[in-house]
Amino acid sequence: MFLQKSKKKIGLAFDIGTASVSAALFELRDGDPRPYVLKIFRKFYTASLNRDVSHFSKSTVVQFSGILEDVKTELNGVIPETYVIGLSSIFYLGKTERVYEKRLKTSAVTQSDVINFIGRGRQKFLADIGHDNLVVIEEVLMRSMLNGYSVGQPIGKSAEEIESWVHFVGTSRELYDAMTSAIKTYRADAKIRFSTFPVTTWLLMQETLTPDHSVIIVDIGGEITEVTFLVDGIITEIVSLPFGVLNILLCIAKSENVDLDNALSLLKGYTGNALTPDASAKLRGIIKKEMKPWEEVFERIWQRAARDIMSDVKMFFLGGGALVNDMKNAVAPPLLHPDLARGLHISVIQPEAFQDKFGAFGSFDGPGDFGLMSLVASMRYYK
């Protein structure tokens, strides 16, 4: 009698950022929902403050293809079959649509009903966005209410009134085709899914993001900060702010006459309290000066929160910039309206907080890799 060998699938998750492209090579095993991270790959863009979306797209495809080649070498010619590509906000448009239906009589909600609701929401999303050259890459049913009551799973439950909120995301046909083509050059039968970090973070943190709280997720990337608003468990808006940790690194590099790699080492030394008192004081002065534009751009967030009268706000900092406590402290009182400040709870989330969802966790690099980690962890939500 022979024992059947456990089947394994090799996958690759990409974090397409504005400062770099990172990827996590992972393994999925039959009977185990936990992914096993094998190795992390990174490719950095050439730093410049004069780049536009077109430049980002072209640079991204180059770095993306470079990582595919590195993975092929790492696996001795074996090509992964499963891919998840996480896009930063510069590469997509997203919106949550409300779909409502009042029936003639009470009846059970079916799978076909849910598909119909999502289809109606998709049509509304495409009409609202008004872009012909758009590929819908994400459709997530975030919340359903039956007869005015919130339900986790509407299928099989009876109702006369049905209200659903579905989050949709679309990206450009050009970028979508470029990335899928690059993968299929290596493996024609590859399974490819696109995602966004607000959605993967929402999926991963549903157990902690209780519906009765207002939540603001601040993902501080290299050149852009992506801010996601959640109210009653629904993504209501995603705002991109023109500020990231690269702004600080460029100032450090200029002041210290070093390259960006050494500037990053200095910044990590500063955040880890590993510098001499004099060196730490000097960097603190550089960072404090750079915090003024950060405060100014973040004022948009509090204006938006005040507009919706958000209260008891939970704020989660993610991304590489979350390491810099000065950035977190810069949004605390007295900048805030007193009513908001009283109920504000600020936390920095490290990938290690979700280590139990992995068979092998790998070498994720602090909060800067939270997005990459969430992409890999989200595999358990998709069959």
C-alpha positions, 0 to 999 in steps of 0.5 A: 500500500502506497501513501499518496503524496500531499499535493503542493501549489506554488504561488507568488504574491506581488505588492505593486507599490510606488517605490518598489515592487515586492513579491512573496513566494509561497506554497499551498498544501492540501488540507492546510489553509495556511500558506507557507512563505518561502522567500521574499523578492524586491525590486526598487524604482529609481527615486525621482519626484518627477514621475507620472502614472505612465512612468510608474506603469512602465517601470512597474512592468520592468521590475515585475518581469525582473522578479518573475525571472528571479523566481524562475531561477530560484525554483530551477525553472519551475514556474508558480501556477497561482498569482495574486497582484496587489495594486497601490491606489495610483493604479486603480479606481474603487467605489462601494455601491449600494444595491436595494430591492423591495420584493412583492412578497417575502422569499428566501435569498438565493445565490442567483439573487446575490449574483444579480445584486453584484451585477447591478452594482457593477453596472452602476460602478462602471456608469459612475466611473465613466471610463471605457478602458477599465477592467473590473478586478475586484467585487466584494460583498461587504455588508447585507441587510435583510428587512433592516437587520444586518446579516453575515450571510444572506443566502437562505434567509427570507426577506422582503427588503434587501440592501447590499453594499458591494465594493468594486475596483477597476484598473486600466486595460493597459496595465492589466494586459501588461501584467497578465501577459508577462506572467503568461509568457512564463506559464500559459495556464497561470491563475491570476487574481488582482487585489487591492490593499484596502480589501485584503486588509479588510478581509484580514482584520474583520475579526477586529474591525467591529461594525460599531466603530469608525475605522481609518486605515493609514497605509504609508507607502513610499510616495503615497499614503493610502487612507481607507475609511470604514463605517459600519463595516463598509469601505466608504472612501479611499483617499490618496495623499501625496506624501510617503516615507520617501519624502523623508528619505530624500531629505535625509539623503540630501542632508547627510550626503548619502544614497537612499539605501544609507538614508534608509539605514539611518532612518531604521537606526533612528526608529530603533533607537540605535543611533548616538544621541547627537545623530538621533537629534539631527535626524529628529530635526530633519523629520520634524521639518518634513512633518509640516507638509504631512500635517497639512495633507492629513488635514484633509482626512480630518475634514472628511471624518468630521463631515461624516461625524465619525466618533470613537475612531480607531486608526491603524497605521500600516506601511513603511512610514508606520515605523516613524513615530513622528508621523503617527504623533503628527496626527494626534491632538492638538491637530484634531477636533476635540470631539474626534481626539477624545475617541481616537485610538491609534495603533501600528500593526505589524505583520507578526500579529497574523503569524498564526495564519501561516504555516511558515511566516517567512521574512516579512520586514515590519509594517512595510510588508503588511500589504504583502503579508495580507495578500498571501494571507488572503489566499484562504478566502479564495478557492 
